[in-house]
Amino acid sequence: QVPDSAGTMTAMMTGSKTRAGVIGVDASVARGDPKAARDAHLETLFEQAEARGMATGIVTTTAVTHATPAACYGHSPDRDWEDDSKLPPEALADGFPDLARQLVEFPAGDGLEVVLGGGRSSFLPQEAADPEYPEQHGSRRDGRNLVEEWLAGRPGSAYVWNRDQLEALDPGATTRVLGLFE
């Protein structure tokens, strides 16, 4: 079988070989099986670093929920489960968390300090207009605004969606930053 970035980045982040198409779970998990994935998590380097009190972050030119960056924080039986609109009915019924939700709810240590990349729509509800392109909307069906949840759960945090906002951040007053760009 030809490897892909989900399985190979999982191997780099965990030291364990797994299947193509899965993120942060061991090779016993068949692609698309949310029940098997719940008990097959592989500990990532980010989880280990957070347990030791270290700062962690992701900077990418792709969506932060894409397979390569998601392997730093996520555990999913399918690389494409970037937000709840992409989950199959059985995963929704089981309450399986999509990758955007896993990023915001990352439980290790005190969580990620820096997240910069694309994929803004996966963090916004369908009712929310994109701040840069008001004719476009978020893709979340659950009504959750994960950007607001990120900010509410992290005192001293900031959210940016363009270069000017990023450059205007005061590093002395900002403890965490979530940057979701186009």
Buried (B, 14 or more C-beta within 10 A) or exposed (E): EEBBBBBBBBBBBBEEEBBBBBBBBBBEBEBBBBEBBBEBBBBBBBBBBBEEEEEBEBEBEBBBBBBBBBBBBBBBBBBBBBBBBBBBEEBBEEEBBBBBBBBBBBEBBEBBBBBBBBBBBBBBBEEBEBBEEEEBBBBBBBEBBBBBBBBEEBEEBBBBBEEEBBEEEEEEEBBBBBBBBE
